[in-house]
Amino acid sequence: MHILVVEDEKRLAMLLRRVLLEERHTVDMANDGNKGYELAASGTYDLVILDIMLPGMDGIAICREMRDDGVETPVLMLTARSAIEDRVAGLNVGADDYLVKPFAMEELLARVNALLRRRDRGLEVSPELHVGDLALDLVRHEVRRGGRIIELTAKEFALLEFLMRHPGQVLTRTQITDHVWRYDLESLSNVVDTYIHYLRDKVDRGFPRRLIRTVRGVGYKIEA
Ligand code: CA
């Protein structure tokens, strides 16, 4: 596949290029927003990986302009900020998914492959994740189960999002801390247990079917 990477951080850009080339994709690079827009607007790519903070046009503006121009290429946004507003802004202007920096390359490839598959099947892109009757809306930053809205803190939301992006898959405490807590120093495994407990209290309590499961000695998974 032909992928455009718009990223001004040299080291990350080079790493992305290498990883994508290893996956046998063809890769074009742009290290500023104006060049990125010029290339993306051609509409000849299968996927655009787009950083938000860029010299020149920013990623949000590029994505908005692309969509206004009628370019339907899937867009994976990269954001350095964990601010909800950034992700929501990205999805609102037509991005298909986002990744918060820093991220694991395997996570990036999983997202890239999911977007390419979805595009191949011509499926309508949904900014919602579903497991059973549980729905997580990435745009509204809202979680619902059985028609009821569940209030979550930012960390609880991030943890649930990570579980729901890997339904049926056992995630170890280390994988969870790496993705949800990242650089926090107090990311001990019992932080994960504590937050899983909070989540269960909000997401599973009072429902006949439990979605969040403990896999003894390994970690956790979510499954309908
Ligand atoms: Ca940047």
py3Dmol code that shows the C-alpha trace and the ligand (Angstrom):
import py3Dmol

protein = """\
ATOM      1  CA  MET A   1       0.000   0.000   0.000  1.00  0.00           C
ATOM      2  CA  HIS A   2       1.043   3.590  -0.586  1.00  0.00           C
ATOM      3  CA  ILE A   3       1.265   5.497   2.687  1.00  0.00           C
ATOM      4  CA  LEU A   4       1.997   9.167   3.335  1.00  0.00           C
ATOM      5  CA  VAL A   5       3.621  10.080   6.652  1.00  0.00           C
ATOM      6  CA  VAL A   6       3.373  13.743   7.703  1.00  0.00           C
ATOM      7  CA  GLU A   7       5.576  14.131  10.757  1.00  0.00           C
ATOM      8  CA  ASP A   8       8.142  16.797  11.643  1.00  0.00           C
ATOM      9  CA  GLU A   9       9.967  14.935  14.418  1.00  0.00           C
ATOM     10  CA  LYS A  10      12.856  13.474  12.474  1.00  0.00           C
ATOM     11  CA  ARG A  11      13.523  10.432  14.633  1.00  0.00           C
ATOM     12  CA  LEU A  12       9.901   9.371  14.770  1.00  0.00           C
ATOM     13  CA  ALA A  13       9.465  10.014  11.040  1.00  0.00           C
ATOM     14  CA  MET A  14      12.449   7.810  10.207  1.00  0.00           C
ATOM     15  CA  LEU A  15      11.243   5.078  12.545  1.00  0.00           C
ATOM     16  CA  LEU A  16       7.761   5.123  11.002  1.00  0.00           C
ATOM     17  CA  ARG A  17       9.250   4.955   7.540  1.00  0.00           C
ATOM     18  CA  ARG A  18      11.429   1.984   8.446  1.00  0.00           C
ATOM     19  CA  VAL A  19       8.628   0.056  10.127  1.00  0.00           C
ATOM     20  CA  LEU A  20       6.224   0.639   7.223  1.00  0.00           C
ATOM     21  CA  LEU A  21       8.843  -0.315   4.638  1.00  0.00           C
ATOM     22  CA  GLU A  22       9.452  -3.542   6.553  1.00  0.00           C
ATOM     23  CA  GLU A  23       5.735  -4.244   6.135  1.00  0.00           C
ATOM     24  CA  ARG A  24       6.233  -3.810   2.364  1.00  0.00           C
ATOM     25  CA  HIS A  25       4.376  -0.543   2.079  1.00  0.00           C
ATOM     26  CA  THR A  26       5.530   2.265  -0.192  1.00  0.00           C
ATOM     27  CA  VAL A  27       6.144   5.373   1.905  1.00  0.00           C
ATOM     28  CA  ASP A  28       6.280   9.087   1.108  1.00  0.00           C
ATOM     29  CA  MET A  29       7.350  11.569   3.755  1.00  0.00           C
ATOM     30  CA  ALA A  30       6.543  15.199   4.468  1.00  0.00           C
ATOM     31  CA  ASN A  31       8.095  17.082   7.384  1.00  0.00           C
ATOM     32  CA  ASP A  32       5.904  20.184   7.325  1.00  0.00           C
ATOM     33  CA  GLY A  33       2.218  20.858   7.043  1.00  0.00           C
ATOM     34  CA  ASN A  34       2.153  22.639   3.689  1.00  0.00           C
ATOM     35  CA  LYS A  35       4.079  19.906   1.912  1.00  0.00           C
ATOM     36  CA  GLY A  36       1.954  17.341   3.717  1.00  0.00           C
ATOM     37  CA  TYR A  37      -1.264  18.922   2.520  1.00  0.00           C
ATOM     38  CA  GLU A  38       0.005  19.231  -1.036  1.00  0.00           C
ATOM     39  CA  LEU A  39       0.768  15.501  -1.149  1.00  0.00           C
ATOM     40  CA  ALA A  40      -2.313  14.357   0.787  1.00  0.00           C
ATOM     41  CA  ALA A  41      -4.630  16.453  -1.415  1.00  0.00           C
ATOM     42  CA  SER A  42      -3.507  14.462  -4.455  1.00  0.00           C
ATOM     43  CA  GLY A  43      -5.766  11.678  -3.187  1.00  0.00           C
ATOM     44  CA  THR A  44      -3.386   9.028  -4.469  1.00  0.00           C
ATOM     45  CA  TYR A  45      -2.557   7.437  -1.121  1.00  0.00           C
ATOM     46  CA  ASP A  46      -4.135   4.439   0.577  1.00  0.00           C
ATOM     47  CA  LEU A  47      -3.543   5.939   4.013  1.00  0.00           C
ATOM     48  CA  VAL A  48      -2.207   9.148   5.560  1.00  0.00           C
ATOM     49  CA  ILE A  49      -0.482   9.137   8.948  1.00  0.00           C
ATOM     50  CA  LEU A  50      -0.809  12.718  10.101  1.00  0.00           C
ATOM     51  CA  ASP A  51       0.816  14.450  13.047  1.00  0.00           C
ATOM     52  CA  ILE A  52      -1.235  17.274  14.577  1.00  0.00           C
ATOM     53  CA  MET A  53       1.513  19.689  15.659  1.00  0.00           C
ATOM     54  CA  LEU A  54       3.400  20.651  12.503  1.00  0.00           C
ATOM     55  CA  PRO A  55       5.239  23.669  11.118  1.00  0.00           C
ATOM     56  CA  GLY A  56       2.959  25.361   8.552  1.00  0.00           C
ATOM     57  CA  MET A  57      -0.560  23.922   8.371  1.00  0.00           C
ATOM     58  CA  ASP A  58      -1.387  21.754  11.351  1.00  0.00           C
ATOM     59  CA  GLY A  59      -2.793  18.253  11.077  1.00  0.00           C
ATOM     60  CA  ILE A  60      -6.331  19.309  11.937  1.00  0.00           C
ATOM     61  CA  ALA A  61      -6.362  21.896   9.136  1.00  0.00           C
ATOM     62  CA  ILE A  62      -4.847  19.442   6.654  1.00  0.00           C
ATOM     63  CA  CYS A  63      -7.475  16.815   7.425  1.00  0.00           C
ATOM     64  CA  ARG A  64     -10.325  19.349   7.206  1.00  0.00           C
ATOM     65  CA  GLU A  65      -9.070  20.662   3.857  1.00  0.00           C
ATOM     66  CA  MET A  66      -8.627  17.145   2.495  1.00  0.00           C
ATOM     67  CA  ARG A  67     -12.208  16.262   3.372  1.00  0.00           C
ATOM     68  CA  ASP A  68     -13.459  19.576   1.968  1.00  0.00           C
ATOM     69  CA  ASP A  69     -11.610  18.733  -1.243  1.00  0.00           C
ATOM     70  CA  GLY A  70     -13.447  15.403  -1.338  1.00  0.00           C
ATOM     71  CA  VAL A  71     -10.338  13.321  -0.606  1.00  0.00           C
ATOM     72  CA  GLU A  72     -11.528  10.216   1.252  1.00  0.00           C
ATOM     73  CA  THR A  73      -8.132   8.686   2.078  1.00  0.00           C
ATOM     74  CA  PRO A  74      -8.203   7.168   5.586  1.00  0.00           C
ATOM     75  CA  VAL A  75      -6.349   9.347   8.107  1.00  0.00           C
ATOM     76  CA  LEU A  76      -4.617   8.153  11.255  1.00  0.00           C
ATOM     77  CA  MET A  77      -3.862  11.158  13.477  1.00  0.00           C
ATOM     78  CA  LEU A  78      -0.880  11.312  15.792  1.00  0.00           C
ATOM     79  CA  THR A  79      -1.112  13.565  18.779  1.00  0.00           C
ATOM     80  CA  ALA A  80       1.528  14.392  21.334  1.00  0.00           C
ATOM     81  CA  ARG A  81      -1.012  15.776  23.730  1.00  0.00           C
ATOM     82  CA  SER A  82      -3.229  13.495  25.654  1.00  0.00           C
ATOM     83  CA  ALA A  83      -5.827  16.274  25.607  1.00  0.00           C
ATOM     84  CA  ILE A  84      -9.249  14.985  24.748  1.00  0.00           C
ATOM     85  CA  GLU A  85      -9.946  18.134  22.721  1.00  0.00           C
ATOM     86  CA  ASP A  86      -7.226  17.237  20.222  1.00  0.00           C
ATOM     87  CA  ARG A  87      -8.550  13.766  19.564  1.00  0.00           C
ATOM     88  CA  VAL A  88     -12.098  14.997  19.309  1.00  0.00           C
ATOM     89  CA  ALA A  89     -11.045  17.815  16.972  1.00  0.00           C
ATOM     90  CA  GLY A  90      -9.246  15.288  14.776  1.00  0.00           C
ATOM     91  CA  LEU A  91     -12.194  12.943  14.547  1.00  0.00           C
ATOM     92  CA  ASN A  92     -14.586  15.832  13.994  1.00  0.00           C
ATOM     93  CA  VAL A  93     -12.693  16.991  10.903  1.00  0.00           C
ATOM     94  CA  GLY A  94     -12.810  13.513   9.423  1.00  0.00           C
ATOM     95  CA  ALA A  95      -9.831  11.587  10.780  1.00  0.00           C
ATOM     96  CA  ASP A  96     -10.553   7.860  11.085  1.00  0.00           C
ATOM     97  CA  ASP A  97      -8.504   7.048  14.147  1.00  0.00           C
ATOM     98  CA  TYR A  98      -5.849   8.538  16.361  1.00  0.00           C
ATOM     99  CA  LEU A  99      -2.840   7.445  18.381  1.00  0.00           C
ATOM    100  CA  VAL A 100      -1.441   9.324  21.347  1.00  0.00           C
ATOM    101  CA  LYS A 101       2.349   9.642  21.452  1.00  0.00           C
ATOM    102  CA  PRO A 102       4.345   7.834  22.613  1.00  0.00           C
ATOM    103  CA  PHE A 103       2.965   4.632  21.153  1.00  0.00           C
ATOM    104  CA  ALA A 104       4.312   1.141  20.475  1.00  0.00           C
ATOM    105  CA  MET A 105       5.074   0.392  16.820  1.00  0.00           C
ATOM    106  CA  GLU A 106       3.000  -2.783  17.032  1.00  0.00           C
ATOM    107  CA  GLU A 107       0.031  -0.660  18.071  1.00  0.00           C
ATOM    108  CA  LEU A 108       0.617   1.665  15.103  1.00  0.00           C
ATOM    109  CA  LEU A 109       0.763  -1.272  12.692  1.00  0.00           C
ATOM    110  CA  ALA A 110      -2.410  -2.750  14.159  1.00  0.00           C
ATOM    111  CA  ARG A 111      -4.221   0.552  13.539  1.00  0.00           C
ATOM    112  CA  VAL A 112      -2.751   0.918  10.040  1.00  0.00           C
ATOM    113  CA  ASN A 113      -3.843  -2.590   9.113  1.00  0.00           C
ATOM    114  CA  ALA A 114      -7.314  -2.100  10.578  1.00  0.00           C
ATOM    115  CA  LEU A 115      -7.800   1.105   8.562  1.00  0.00           C
ATOM    116  CA  LEU A 116      -6.564  -0.501   5.340  1.00  0.00           C
ATOM    117  CA  ARG A 117      -8.824  -3.534   5.846  1.00  0.00           C
ATOM    118  CA  ARG A 118     -11.800  -1.331   6.604  1.00  0.00           C
ATOM    119  CA  ARG A 119     -11.123   0.696   3.496  1.00  0.00           C
ATOM    120  CA  ASP A 120     -10.846  -2.485   1.387  1.00  0.00           C
ATOM    121  CA  ARG A 121     -14.196  -3.671   2.639  1.00  0.00           C
ATOM    122  CA  GLY A 122     -15.641  -0.234   1.933  1.00  0.00           C
ATOM    123  CA  LEU A 123     -17.108  -0.082   5.408  1.00  0.00           C
ATOM    124  CA  GLU A 124     -18.490   3.058   6.897  1.00  0.00           C
ATOM    125  CA  VAL A 125     -16.028   4.244   9.495  1.00  0.00           C
ATOM    126  CA  SER A 126     -17.433   4.382  12.983  1.00  0.00           C
ATOM    127  CA  PRO A 127     -15.835   6.351  15.787  1.00  0.00           C
ATOM    128  CA  GLU A 128     -17.398   3.882  18.245  1.00  0.00           C
ATOM    129  CA  LEU A 129     -16.021   0.730  19.790  1.00  0.00           C
ATOM    130  CA  HIS A 130     -18.479  -2.006  20.776  1.00  0.00           C
ATOM    131  CA  VAL A 131     -18.289  -5.030  23.040  1.00  0.00           C
ATOM    132  CA  GLY A 132     -21.658  -6.647  23.631  1.00  0.00           C
ATOM    133  CA  ASP A 133     -24.064  -3.920  24.723  1.00  0.00           C
ATOM    134  CA  LEU A 134     -21.187  -1.683  25.827  1.00  0.00           C
ATOM    135  CA  ALA A 135     -20.341   1.217  23.488  1.00  0.00           C
ATOM    136  CA  LEU A 136     -17.450   3.674  23.691  1.00  0.00           C
ATOM    137  CA  ASP A 137     -17.801   6.801  21.568  1.00  0.00           C
ATOM    138  CA  LEU A 138     -14.392   8.278  20.704  1.00  0.00           C
ATOM    139  CA  VAL A 139     -15.836  11.569  19.455  1.00  0.00           C
ATOM    140  CA  ARG A 140     -18.194  12.319  22.309  1.00  0.00           C
ATOM    141  CA  HIS A 141     -15.838  10.685  24.782  1.00  0.00           C
ATOM    142  CA  GLU A 142     -18.836   8.866  26.141  1.00  0.00           C
ATOM    143  CA  VAL A 143     -19.497   5.340  27.364  1.00  0.00           C
ATOM    144  CA  ARG A 144     -22.940   3.733  27.295  1.00  0.00           C
ATOM    145  CA  ARG A 145     -24.242   0.391  28.362  1.00  0.00           C
ATOM    146  CA  GLY A 146     -27.815  -0.733  27.866  1.00  0.00           C
ATOM    147  CA  GLY A 147     -28.764   2.811  26.862  1.00  0.00           C
ATOM    148  CA  ARG A 148     -27.368   4.294  30.048  1.00  0.00           C
ATOM    149  CA  ILE A 149     -24.465   6.743  30.058  1.00  0.00           C
ATOM    150  CA  ILE A 150     -21.584   5.723  32.322  1.00  0.00           C
ATOM    151  CA  GLU A 151     -19.405   8.478  33.750  1.00  0.00           C
ATOM    152  CA  LEU A 152     -15.699   7.639  33.705  1.00  0.00           C
ATOM    153  CA  THR A 153     -12.567   9.517  34.680  1.00  0.00           C
ATOM    154  CA  ALA A 154      -9.930  10.133  31.992  1.00  0.00           C
ATOM    155  CA  LYS A 155      -7.802   7.195  33.170  1.00  0.00           C
ATOM    156  CA  GLU A 156     -10.773   4.848  33.405  1.00  0.00           C
ATOM    157  CA  PHE A 157     -11.778   5.858  29.876  1.00  0.00           C
ATOM    158  CA  ALA A 158      -8.250   5.248  28.565  1.00  0.00           C
ATOM    159  CA  LEU A 159      -8.142   1.829  30.240  1.00  0.00           C
ATOM    160  CA  LEU A 160     -11.542   0.829  28.871  1.00  0.00           C
ATOM    161  CA  GLU A 161     -10.606   2.085  25.398  1.00  0.00           C
ATOM    162  CA  PHE A 162      -7.446  -0.034  25.453  1.00  0.00           C
ATOM    163  CA  LEU A 163      -9.388  -3.149  26.513  1.00  0.00           C
ATOM    164  CA  MET A 164     -12.082  -2.520  23.893  1.00  0.00           C
ATOM    165  CA  ARG A 165      -9.551  -2.107  21.101  1.00  0.00           C
ATOM    166  CA  HIS A 166      -8.453  -5.679  21.826  1.00  0.00           C
ATOM    167  CA  PRO A 167     -11.690  -7.567  22.487  1.00  0.00           C
ATOM    168  CA  GLY A 168     -11.243 -11.198  23.521  1.00  0.00           C
ATOM    169  CA  GLN A 169      -7.501 -10.713  23.868  1.00  0.00           C
ATOM    170  CA  VAL A 170      -5.763 -11.181  27.213  1.00  0.00           C
ATOM    171  CA  LEU A 171      -3.772  -8.074  28.125  1.00  0.00           C
ATOM    172  CA  THR A 172      -1.056  -8.320  30.738  1.00  0.00           C
ATOM    173  CA  ARG A 173      -0.658  -5.742  33.470  1.00  0.00           C
ATOM    174  CA  THR A 174       2.585  -4.628  31.799  1.00  0.00           C
ATOM    175  CA  GLN A 175       0.858  -4.077  28.445  1.00  0.00           C
ATOM    176  CA  ILE A 176      -1.857  -2.133  30.201  1.00  0.00           C
ATOM    177  CA  THR A 177       0.525   0.091  32.182  1.00  0.00           C
ATOM    178  CA  ASP A 178       2.646   0.690  29.062  1.00  0.00           C
ATOM    179  CA  HIS A 179      -0.360   1.908  27.089  1.00  0.00           C
ATOM    180  CA  VAL A 180      -2.487   3.611  29.677  1.00  0.00           C
ATOM    181  CA  TRP A 181      -0.006   5.022  32.164  1.00  0.00           C
ATOM    182  CA  ARG A 182       3.064   5.361  29.967  1.00  0.00           C
ATOM    183  CA  TYR A 183       5.567   7.561  31.766  1.00  0.00           C
ATOM    184  CA  ASP A 184       3.875   7.729  35.132  1.00  0.00           C
ATOM    185  CA  LEU A 185       6.279   6.617  37.801  1.00  0.00           C
ATOM    186  CA  GLU A 186       3.721   5.022  40.057  1.00  0.00           C
ATOM    187  CA  SER A 187       2.639   2.568  37.387  1.00  0.00           C
ATOM    188  CA  LEU A 188       2.801  -0.466  39.591  1.00  0.00           C
ATOM    189  CA  SER A 189       0.734  -3.460  38.664  1.00  0.00           C
ATOM    190  CA  ASN A 190      -1.665  -2.880  41.531  1.00  0.00           C
ATOM    191  CA  VAL A 191      -2.628   0.435  39.927  1.00  0.00           C
ATOM    192  CA  VAL A 192      -4.052  -1.627  37.087  1.00  0.00           C
ATOM    193  CA  ASP A 193      -5.933  -3.863  39.530  1.00  0.00           C
ATOM    194  CA  THR A 194      -7.321  -0.827  41.303  1.00  0.00           C
ATOM    195  CA  TYR A 195      -8.538   0.786  38.083  1.00  0.00           C
ATOM    196  CA  ILE A 196     -10.005  -2.478  36.808  1.00  0.00           C
ATOM    197  CA  HIS A 197     -11.926  -2.593  40.060  1.00  0.00           C
ATOM    198  CA  TYR A 198     -13.226   0.973  39.491  1.00  0.00           C
ATOM    199  CA  LEU A 199     -14.187   0.131  35.908  1.00  0.00           C
ATOM    200  CA  ARG A 200     -16.040  -3.033  36.886  1.00  0.00           C
ATOM    201  CA  ASP A 201     -17.936  -1.088  39.448  1.00  0.00           C
ATOM    202  CA  LYS A 202     -19.157   1.296  36.755  1.00  0.00           C
ATOM    203  CA  VAL A 203     -19.360  -0.887  33.672  1.00  0.00           C
ATOM    204  CA  ASP A 204     -20.351  -4.343  34.952  1.00  0.00           C
ATOM    205  CA  ARG A 205     -22.128  -3.882  38.248  1.00  0.00           C
ATOM    206  CA  GLY A 206     -25.862  -4.367  37.997  1.00  0.00           C
ATOM    207  CA  PHE A 207     -25.677  -6.018  34.586  1.00  0.00           C
ATOM    208  CA  PRO A 208     -26.475  -9.722  34.152  1.00  0.00           C
ATOM    209  CA  ARG A 209     -23.382 -10.318  32.007  1.00  0.00           C
ATOM    210  CA  ARG A 210     -19.898  -9.325  33.058  1.00  0.00           C
ATOM    211  CA  LEU A 211     -17.667  -8.143  30.228  1.00  0.00           C
ATOM    212  CA  ILE A 212     -14.373  -7.527  32.016  1.00  0.00           C
ATOM    213  CA  ARG A 213     -12.707 -10.818  32.939  1.00  0.00           C
ATOM    214  CA  THR A 214      -9.671 -11.653  35.031  1.00  0.00           C
ATOM    215  CA  VAL A 215      -7.331 -14.189  33.508  1.00  0.00           C
ATOM    216  CA  ARG A 216      -5.618 -15.574  36.577  1.00  0.00           C
ATOM    217  CA  GLY A 217      -1.869 -15.052  36.649  1.00  0.00           C
ATOM    218  CA  VAL A 218      -1.883 -13.195  33.307  1.00  0.00           C
ATOM    219  CA  GLY A 219      -4.047 -10.108  33.178  1.00  0.00           C
ATOM    220  CA  TYR A 220      -7.430  -8.962  31.943  1.00  0.00           C
ATOM    221  CA  LYS A 221      -9.635  -9.035  28.903  1.00  0.00           C
ATOM    222  CA  ILE A 222     -12.961  -7.691  27.767  1.00  0.00           C
ATOM    223  CA  GLU A 223     -15.348  -9.975  25.949  1.00  0.00           C
ATOM    224  CA  ALA A 224     -19.071 -10.173  25.242  1.00  0.00           C
TER     225      ALA A 224
END
"""
ligand_1 = """\
1
CA
Ca 4.950 17.397 15.548
"""
view = py3Dmol.view(width=600, height=400)
view.addModel(protein, "pdb")
view.setStyle({"model": 0}, {"cartoon": {"style": "trace"}})
view.addModel(ligand_1, "xyz")
view.setStyle({"model": 1}, {"stick": {}})
view.zoomTo()
view.show()
